[in-house]
Each structure stands twice: as structure tokens, then as C-alpha cells.
Amino acid sequence: MTAYEEQAFEELKRWQAKMEKRPSLFNRAAKGLQTKINNLIPEKVHKAITLTIEKMTKAVLYGAKYTTFKTAKTESLQISEAYIKDQINFYQRTATVEGAVTGAGGILLGLADFPILIGIKIKLLFDIAAFAGCDVKDYKERLYILYVFQLAFCSQQRRIEIYKQHIENWETYAASLPADVDQFDWRTFQQEYRDYIDLAKMAQLVPVIGAAVGAIANYKLIEQLGNTAINCYRMRWFSMKELNG
């Protein structure tokens, strides 16, 4: 391996250990706090968020809106990840500005931030997949994108399940998938994502402080998503490298 590949491999191992780590007492306490917060949020807000995530999931699985990217396959992990990191930085700047603008508007514009930010994240993931050499016109690759998305934004307990069942052995799992995309459990997906995102984003709905909260939260969420995606595609890259000898 090259020096860059060795460094990436070590980073990947540390990330994998984090994905397999059992939920801590703090994680379980945070989940309980989240449940209490959810009970205080108006039902119309819950419905709006749920509907947005549901439509986003279905658009990724069934639609062609996000599937117009050309695969940018390269044999060099370093070159591929250089492009990917540039994309992450670009979308971080975009999301930061968007979060500040919508956060400054309080509840109404804060609610508008949810679908906008989801769109930014999905666009980023499709760009990453293309630079990683994946054909996103294949529904299995779009499904993988959803699992990466969910892995980045879910509880630690659910994260272990997704990592073990869908990410760690993706090639085997993908080979077993039927042609029918209706198998995807979007209800669990949207619930897990919504429960995570509320903690980071609900303060954005508060006037005055909303702008700062929105900008910082969006920056960190894109950073988290980008790091998760890089390591998920690194796993596949090293797996293929091993298979190819």
C-alpha cells in the first residue's frame, strides 16, 4: 500500500471500532432525553419532518432526480478522496450559510431548513458515490447511500445493527437483494433520523440564537456525514483491492 493508503486504513480501523462500540450510559440517557423532547414538540412539526424524510427516501429510491451523475472512477484512493473532501468542504460552506439564514428567521424559516438540509446531504452523498466510482443509477447503490445516511444519523444501538447488517458485508448483502426496491424499511429510517436530528436542530427554531445554532449545527452535521461516507466507501475500496490481489 502507498503511504496514503496505510494512513487511510488506520483511520478506517479506528472508525470501525467506533461503529461497533456498545451504547454507553450517556447514549442511553440521551435517548431518554430525546423522547421527552419529542413529547414537547407540536404534532404538526413531527408530521412535517416525517413527511419530508419519507419523500426524500422515496425520491432517492425511485426517482431519477439525483441519478444524473457520471461515475468518476480512479484507481487512486488519494485522488478520489481529494475530490470527495473538496465536495464536503463545499457543502459545509453551503449548509452553514443556509443554516444561519433560516435560523435567523425563527420557527417558520427554521422548519424550512429541514428539507433544504436533507437535499444538501443527499446531493453530497451522490457526489461522493460518483467520485468513489459507483454507478448511482443502480438502485442498489442508491440503497447503499440511504444506509450511509442512516448510519451517520441514528442511535448507537441502531448504528451497530446497520453497520453489521448492511455496511460491513455490503457486497454479500447487495447480491441477495431482489429487483424490487419496496423491500427498504423507510419507516424505521425516517424515525431514527428524525430522533437524532431533533436534538441538534430544535434550538435553531428559537429567535435570536437560531442563526448561530443553525450555522454551527449544519456545519457539524455535514462534517459527520462526510466522515461516515468516506469510511464506508473506504471499506469497499479496500475490500475490492483485497479481492483483486
TAJO-V475722 format. One record per helix or strand of 3 or more residues. SS is the DSSP state (alpha for helix, beta for strand). FROM is the first residue (numbers start at 1). TO is the last residue. If there is no record, write none. Layout:
((SS;FROM;TO) (SS;FROM;TO))
This chain:
((alpha;3;19) (alpha;25;40) (alpha;43;62) (alpha;77;104) (alpha;106;131) (alpha;139;152) (alpha;156;167) (alpha;170;175) (alpha;181;183) (alpha;186;205) (alpha;210;243))
